[in-house]
Amino acid sequence: MQLLHSGDCDALSLGLPEIARRARAGPHSHVRAFDAAADELIDYGPEERAAALAAIGAFLCCG
């Protein structure tokens, strides 16, 4: 896991969008990302996390 988190290992990469890669945050946490094109902060909360986890599950299940 340390190699994965440091970016030295890409063996577990699924080619997921950024929010899905950040789904490892806790179930009640918020992830904030900056959208440079729109010049605004985007707040991803529990609902977006649940959707990202569902997408990951579907990808792993059905590839």
N, C-alpha and C positions, 0 to 999 in steps of 0.2 A: 504494500500500500504506500509506503514511503516513496518508492520510485515513481509510482503512478502520480502521487500528489506533487512531486517535485518536477514532473514533466519529463523524466528520464525514461519512461516506459510507456509505449503507446499500444501495448498488446491488448488492452481492454477497451480501446477506442471503438465506439459504435457509430461514429459520425453523427452524433446527436446535436441538436441546436444548443446554444449556450444555456438556456434555462433548464433543459433536461440534465445537462452536466452539473448544474448547481442544485439538483434535487436532493443531494445528500444532506442539505441543511435540514434542521429539525422540522417536524410537522407543523409547528406554529410560527416558524420564523418567516421573515421576509427577506428577499434577495432584491437588491437594487442594482439596476444596470443603467448605464448612460447610453442613450441613443443619440449619437453624434449627428446623424442626418436630420433628426427632428429637434436637436438641441434641448433634450429633456431627459429627466430621470424617469425610469419605469420601475414600478414596484410590483414584484411578483410575490404573491402571498400563498396561503395554504391551498386555495383552489387551483392556482396554476401549477403548484407542486404536485397535487394529486393528478392533474391531467398529464403532466410530464411523466410521472411514475406509471400511469396507465399506458402511455405511448411506449415507454421502455419495456413494460411487460408484454405488450403486443409484439414488439420487435423481437424480443427474445423467444417468445412462444412460437411465432410464425415466420420469423426471419425474413 
